[in-house]
Amino acid sequence: MKIIHDLSLTELKRELEEIIEKMPRFRAGQIFNWMSDYATFDEMTNIPNELRQTLKEHYIDEPVKIAKELISKDGTRKFLLELSDGNAVEGVLMEYKYGNTICISTQCGCRMGCSFCATGIDGLARNLTAGEMLGEVLAINKHIGGTKADRKITNIVLMGCGEPLDNYDNVVKFIKLISDKEGFNLSQRNISLSTCGLADKIKKLADEDLGITLTISLHATTDESRKKIMKVANAYNLKELFFAIKYYFEKTKRRIVFEYIELDMNTNKDDAIRIKELCKGLSYHMNLIPINSTPHSVEENPALKPASKQKSSEFWENLKELGISATTRRTLGSDISGACGQLRRSSKN
């Protein structure tokens, strides 16, 4: 059966008109409104019972269910989310002064193979549909007491399991669905998409006329060092990547955010200088990240050796001296398998 949350209001109207003869057009709007509250068909109390039964015969009303919740001592909440086919992904809810941010997944697993990430260890099972991504947000919003009219989720980052741009069409449709004024109506300016650097898809995304923030997993300043930790660097070198990034910036005028894990090999003064050179002409911010532990050990890949606290501090000072905007990300959820893929993998063992 189809996932009803995959449908826009226009698509829902068209499908229901094909399924049900002489159905009043306003019914589709009522159903779509309930969908934004993540209501089951049985909970749609102003919909005739006969119509609800018909919906049950054609559509899945809960594409995502919360299978497990872990709450960190710092307040971070991590969810194991079960999909209708038995696959599972992860979502993380982080509370900030400005609101609640949810980190959602775009794929079951990942095929990018970044050596510092637990998600890709088992490879890619499948892509998520737009409705499943929407279901992640709506299920957690409902779980914490939110509704369409009183949203508890204020920001979304596509930074969980999977590479968003490797599931391009579904991700773009999700962004349009979650920001639909007739639906959840979340501003696209409150959505961030993180990519390991699929240059051709970044250029394509620039032409979509979306208002989202693009986040790039950079993690190294030379092709040689980047290839040691990121397989994608074998497909796109830094010249190609930054050509696409600058095209995106010129088209959207949106500030670029760079993610940068702090390793011994990538936190030298020369790296700071190269960042300045690579990002010339951009409005950007560096998000420095203490590396999470994964089943990949330093013995397996010496390039993953973390930077010492002193070296990290010196690197931040070097960036500051060069006039580069940079902050160190708070480590959240480390006591609840907070890194991408850790909870999903532990649940399978």
Buried (B, 14 or more C-beta within 10 A) or exposed (E): EEBBBBBBBEEBBEBBEEBBEEBEEEBBBBBBBBBBBBBEBEEBEEBEEEBBEBBBEEBBBBBBBBEBBBEBEBEBBBBBBBBBEEBBBBBBBBBEEEEBBBBBBBBBBBBBBBBBBBBBBBEBBEBBBBBBBBBBBBBBBBBEEBBBEEBBBBBBBBBBBBBBBBBBEBBBBBBBBBBBEEBBEBEBEBBBBBBBBBBEBBBBBBEBEBBBBBBBBBBBBBBEBBBBBBBBBEBBBBEBBBBBBBBBBEBBEBEBBBBBBBBBBBBBBEBBBBBBEBBEEBEBBBBBBBBBBBEBEBEEEEBBEBBEEEBBEBBBEBBEEBEBEBEBEEBBBBEBBBBBBBBBBEBEE
